[in-house]
Amino acid sequence: MFKSLIGKFFTFLIIFQLSLFAAQLHAASAKDVSLNQGWSFKRISGNEVDKTAIKVNLPHTPKVEPLIVNDQWQGTSEYIKVIQFDPEWQDKALYIRFEAAMNHAEVWLNGTKLGEHLGGYLPFTFDVTNLLNSQSANTLKVVLHNVDNPIIGPKPLKILDFNTYGGLYRDVNLLVRNKVHITDPILANTPASGGIFVTFPEVSKSRSIVSVKTHLTNRLESNQDVSVTQSLYYKHKLITSNTQQHILLAANKNRQIEQQLDVTSALLWSPKTPHLYELQTDVFVAERLIESKMTRVGIRKFEFDAQHQLLINGEKTFLRGVNRHQEYPYVGYATSKQADYRDAVKIKSAGFDYVRLSHYPHSPAFMDAADELGLVLVNAVLGWQYYLESPEFKTQIINTCADLIRRDRNHASVLAWECSLNESAMPKSFVKDLHDTVHQEYPGAFSAGWQHGYDLYLQARQHRLRHYETPTQPYNVSEYGDWEYYAQNAGLNQDAWGNLKKKSALHDNY
């Protein structure tokens, strides 16, 4: 009995210590505070205007559309959120991050304009450390212009072959960080850096190397002694770790730390075996844990052989795929994470293992599902049959390409980056700029596009008829059957079809 009591005591002691450690970890670590609840919303211009505001939660669409959308809402809407300051935020670095806002956002906090963001599919972050009032309520206002915009593209909605819905349709979070912390990769705005960036210099089942770049910032007025530990887990079991100690992080400066992890008997990611590891990054200042971040990764290698056949981890792999849009009936882009996951499950269970994300960046939830289920992705910027010869337009597309890679570069599922304006006549110099941006942001990655000049050529029948050259690089059929069964040989300007053929004659073109 005495031994039993002693055993129970030590069990209790271990549980207590683990609980204490977990509490310390929670207190020390950075955290994201959801701002999704309790917004005031109204449409202030467009074909439908609201006289009074209503209460809404995010994700949100500005209009519940009918099942068949013939007259989609466009206009300007306003979102207002009151934020009560939490005493725990005192002396912290504070940021507000929007995961997406359609499609031209203007943001104010307590009457001060934080800035603007063009493009409705990617995150943007504002530093509000010195702007949140600790003594009174804070008012966050977002004005969204969901209208045709020549700098953003693509061509006007009335002649576009997909819908671009409005609203704050993804999450908004307040990022609460210690003054020494891992940077936000979008806000850091540094090629091939910012946040955590994981690559795989060597991949094999016998031995793989995981390379981790961690970008740190010190917002204090004094130098800091920093240590970083990388721990790799598989199904919660520690596989390997690496600690770099006594890193000098200068006052008010940033610094990138690079570490490598050796993995023996690695479980490799592929469409048939989508093994995923959890990478835990712990940051210590003077031996005190101040941030812990988890990144899910898959150890894998994409390459092409001399015959342009795809090899995944050295094995020849044939992919069967589809194109996908992220909209759902009635709610437009304001989909739940479960709906995005269900799409991925349906695609995988139908026998496909490849998805081209048409024709814009899709939700992080779908990306996560692709990692888990084993779907290979081509990730794309917004574009469809539209190009503007303008410095502002070119800068917008190049910045979008960079931000897309910074958001999604750690996803195991991404094969290539379609930094290309789909079916748009881009100058060769612009194609080169986009191709170079992919390689600057992710050395060794594959660019993809429908014109020549990319690592991967996205071939469809309409592409061959207009810009055909015998491919000298790997290619895939990106829109199989599109003209034959849908556009009826209309050409790239599908809003000027002229005389459509009868349905019974569609198959004559195939």
FENCORVEN-V343346 format. One record per pair of residues at least 12 apart in sequence whose C-alpha atoms are under 8 Angstrom apart, sorted by the first residue. I is the first residue (numbers start at 1). J is the second residue. Records with the same first field share a line. If there is no record, write none. Layout:
I->J ; J
This chain:
25->289 ; 292
28->289 ; 290 ; 291
29->177 ; 289 ; 290 ; 291 ; 292
30->175 ; 176 ; 177 ; 178 ; 181 ; 290 ; 291 ; 292
31->175 ; 176 ; 177
32->173 ; 174 ; 175 ; 176
33->173 ; 174 ; 175 ; 176
34->171 ; 172 ; 173 ; 174
35->171 ; 172 ; 173 ; 174
36->57 ; 58 ; 59 ; 171 ; 172 ; 173
37->56 ; 57 ; 58
38->55 ; 56 ; 57 ; 81
39->55 ; 56 ; 57 ; 58 ; 79 ; 80 ; 81 ; 82
40->53 ; 54 ; 55 ; 56 ; 78 ; 79 ; 80 ; 81
41->53 ; 54 ; 55 ; 56 ; 77 ; 78 ; 79 ; 80
42->54 ; 77 ; 78 ; 79
43->62 ; 75 ; 76 ; 77 ; 78
44->75 ; 76 ; 77 ; 78
45->75 ; 76 ; 77
46->73 ; 74 ; 75 ; 76
47->73 ; 74 ; 75
48->73
58->168 ; 169 ; 170 ; 171 ; 172
59->168 ; 169 ; 170 ; 171 ; 334 ; 335 ; 336
60->167 ; 168 ; 169 ; 170 ; 331 ; 334
61->165 ; 166 ; 167 ; 168 ; 169 ; 331 ; 332 ; 333 ; 334
62->77 ; 166 ; 167
63->331
64->330 ; 331 ; 332
65->329 ; 330 ; 331 ; 332
66->329 ; 330
67->329 ; 330
72->163 ; 165
73->165
74->146 ; 147 ; 166
75->145 ; 146 ; 147
76->143 ; 144 ; 145 ; 146 ; 147
77->143 ; 144 ; 145 ; 146 ; 167
78->141 ; 142 ; 143 ; 144
79->141 ; 142 ; 143
80->139 ; 140 ; 141 ; 142
81->139 ; 140 ; 141
82->137 ; 138 ; 139 ; 140
83->137 ; 138 ; 139 ; 140
84->136 ; 137 ; 138
85->132 ; 133 ; 134 ; 135 ; 136 ; 137 ; 138
86->134
87->134
89->176
90->134
91->178 ; 179
92->129 ; 176 ; 177 ; 178 ; 179
93->128 ; 129 ; 176 ; 177 ; 178 ; 179 ; 219
94->127 ; 128 ; 129 ; 174 ; 175 ; 176 ; 177
95->125 ; 126 ; 127 ; 128 ; 129 ; 174 ; 175 ; 176
96->125 ; 126 ; 127 ; 128 ; 172 ; 173 ; 174 ; 175
97->123 ; 124 ; 125 ; 126 ; 172 ; 173 ; 174 ; 175
98->123 ; 124 ; 125 ; 170 ; 171 ; 172 ; 173
99->121 ; 122 ; 123 ; 124 ; 170 ; 171 ; 172
100->120 ; 121 ; 122 ; 123 ; 124 ; 168 ; 169 ; 170 ; 171
101->119 ; 120 ; 121 ; 122 ; 144 ; 166 ; 167 ; 168 ; 169 ; 170
102->119 ; 120 ; 121 ; 144 ; 145 ; 146 ; 165 ; 166 ; 167 ; 168 ; 169
103->118 ; 119 ; 120 ; 121 ; 144 ; 145 ; 146 ; 147 ; 166
104->116 ; 117 ; 118 ; 119 ; 120 ; 144 ; 145 ; 146
105->117 ; 118 ; 142 ; 143 ; 144 ; 145
106->142 ; 143 ; 144
107->140 ; 141 ; 142 ; 143
108->140 ; 141 ; 142
109->131 ; 132 ; 138 ; 139 ; 140 ; 141
110->131 ; 138 ; 139 ; 140
111->139
114->126
118->152 ; 396
119->152 ; 400
121->360 ; 361 ; 362
122->361 ; 400 ; 403 ; 404 ; 407
123->186 ; 403 ; 407
124->186 ; 187
125->184 ; 186 ; 187
126->187
144->166 ; 167
146->165 ; 166 ; 167
150->388 ; 393
151->388 ; 392 ; 393 ; 396
152->393 ; 396 ; 397
153->382 ; 383 ; 386 ; 387
154->382 ; 383 ; 384 ; 385 ; 386 ; 387
155->384 ; 385 ; 386
159->495
160->384 ; 495
164->333
165->332 ; 333
166->333
167->334
168->334
169->333 ; 334 ; 335
170->334
177->291
178->290 ; 291
179->217 ; 218 ; 219 ; 220
180->216 ; 217 ; 218 ; 219 ; 220 ; 285 ; 290
181->216 ; 217 ; 218 ; 283 ; 290 ; 291
182->194 ; 195 ; 196 ; 214 ; 215 ; 216 ; 217 ; 291
183->195 ; 215 ; 216 ; 217
185->406 ; 407
186->403 ; 406 ; 407
191->402 ; 440 ; 441
192->406 ; 440 ; 441 ; 442 ; 443
193->213 ; 214 ; 215 ; 256 ; 406 ; 441
194->214 ; 215 ; 216 ; 406
195->214 ; 215 ; 216
196->212 ; 213 ; 214 ; 215
197->212 ; 213 ; 214 ; 409 ; 410
198->210 ; 211 ; 212 ; 213 ; 297 ; 409 ; 410
199->211 ; 212 ; 410
200->299 ; 300 ; 301
203->299 ; 300 ; 301 ; 313
204->266 ; 268 ; 313
205->264 ; 265 ; 266 ; 267 ; 268
206->264 ; 265 ; 266
207->262 ; 263 ; 264 ; 265 ; 266
208->262 ; 263 ; 264 ; 266 ; 299
209->260 ; 261 ; 262 ; 263
210->260 ; 261 ; 262 ; 263 ; 299
211->258 ; 259 ; 260 ; 261
212->258 ; 259 ; 260
213->256 ; 257 ; 258 ; 259
214->256 ; 257 ; 258
215->254 ; 255 ; 256 ; 257
216->254 ; 255 ; 256 ; 257
217->249 ; 252 ; 253 ; 254 ; 255
218->249 ; 250 ; 251 ; 252 ; 253 ; 254
219->251 ; 252 ; 253
220->251 ; 252
221->251 ; 252
222->250 ; 251 ; 252
223->248 ; 249 ; 250 ; 251
224->247 ; 248 ; 249 ; 250 ; 251 ; 285 ; 286
225->246 ; 247 ; 248 ; 249 ; 285 ; 286
226->245 ; 246 ; 247 ; 248 ; 249 ; 283 ; 284 ; 285 ; 286 ; 287
227->243 ; 244 ; 245 ; 246 ; 247 ; 283 ; 284 ; 285 ; 286 ; 287
228->243 ; 244 ; 245 ; 281 ; 282 ; 283 ; 284
229->241 ; 242 ; 243 ; 244 ; 280 ; 281 ; 282 ; 283
230->242 ; 243 ; 259 ; 261 ; 279 ; 280 ; 281 ; 282
231->279 ; 280 ; 281
232->277 ; 278 ; 279 ; 280
233->277 ; 278 ; 279 ; 280
234->276 ; 277 ; 278
235->277 ; 278
236->278
239->263
240->261 ; 262 ; 263
241->261
242->259 ; 260 ; 261
244->259
266->299
267->299
268->298 ; 299 ; 300 ; 313
269->298 ; 299 ; 300 ; 374 ; 412
270->300 ; 312 ; 313 ; 374
271->353 ; 373 ; 374 ; 375 ; 376
272->374
273->374
274->298 ; 371 ; 372 ; 373 ; 374
275->298 ; 299 ; 372
276->296 ; 297 ; 298 ; 299 ; 371 ; 372
277->296 ; 297 ; 298 ; 299
278->294 ; 295 ; 296 ; 297
279->294 ; 295 ; 296 ; 297
280->292 ; 293 ; 294 ; 295
281->293 ; 294 ; 295
295->410
296->410 ; 411
297->410 ; 411 ; 412
298->371 ; 411 ; 412
299->412
300->312 ; 313 ; 412
301->313 ; 314
302->415
304->474
308->473 ; 474 ; 475
309->474
319->352 ; 353 ; 354
320->351 ; 352 ; 353 ; 354
321->352 ; 353 ; 354 ; 355 ; 356
322->347 ; 352 ; 354 ; 355 ; 356
323->355 ; 356 ; 357 ; 358 ; 478 ; 479
324->355 ; 356 ; 357 ; 358
325->357 ; 358 ; 359 ; 362
326->340 ; 362 ; 363
337->365 ; 366
340->363 ; 365 ; 366 ; 369
341->365 ; 366 ; 369
343->366
344->366 ; 369 ; 370 ; 373 ; 375
345->369 ; 373
348->373 ; 374 ; 375
352->375
353->374 ; 375 ; 376
354->375 ; 376 ; 377
355->375 ; 376 ; 377 ; 378
356->377 ; 378 ; 379 ; 380 ; 478
357->377 ; 378 ; 379 ; 380
358->380
359->380 ; 381 ; 382 ; 383 ; 384 ; 422
360->379 ; 380 ; 381 ; 382 ; 383
361->379 ; 380 ; 381 ; 382 ; 404
367->411 ; 413
368->411
370->413
371->411 ; 412 ; 413
374->413
375->413
376->413 ; 414 ; 415
377->413 ; 414 ; 415 ; 416
378->414 ; 415 ; 416 ; 417 ; 418 ; 448
379->414 ; 415 ; 416 ; 417 ; 418
380->417 ; 418 ; 419 ; 420
381->397 ; 400 ; 401 ; 404 ; 418 ; 419 ; 420 ; 421
382->421
383->420 ; 421 ; 422 ; 424
384->421 ; 422 ; 423 ; 424
385->421 ; 422 ; 423 ; 424 ; 425 ; 492 ; 493
386->421 ; 423 ; 424 ; 425
387->421 ; 424 ; 425 ; 426
394->430
398->419 ; 433 ; 434 ; 437
401->419 ; 434 ; 437 ; 438
402->437 ; 438 ; 441
405->417 ; 438 ; 441 ; 442
406->441
409->442
415->446
416->445 ; 446 ; 447 ; 448 ; 456
417->438 ; 445 ; 446 ; 447 ; 448
418->447 ; 448 ; 449
419->434 ; 435 ; 438 ; 447 ; 448 ; 449
420->434 ; 448 ; 449 ; 450
421->449
422->449 ; 450
423->450 ; 463 ; 492
428->453
431->451 ; 453 ; 454
432->453 ; 454
435->447 ; 448 ; 453 ; 454
450->463
451->463 ; 467
452->469 ; 471
455->473 ; 474
456->473 ; 474 ; 475 ; 476
457->471 ; 473 ; 474 ; 475 ; 476
458->475 ; 476 ; 477 ; 478
459->475 ; 476 ; 477 ; 478 ; 479
460->477 ; 478 ; 479 ; 480
461->479 ; 480 ; 483
462->483 ; 489 ; 491 ; 492
481->510
484->506 ; 507 ; 509 ; 510
485->506 ; 507 ; 509 ; 510
486->506
488->500 ; 501 ; 506 ; 509
489->509
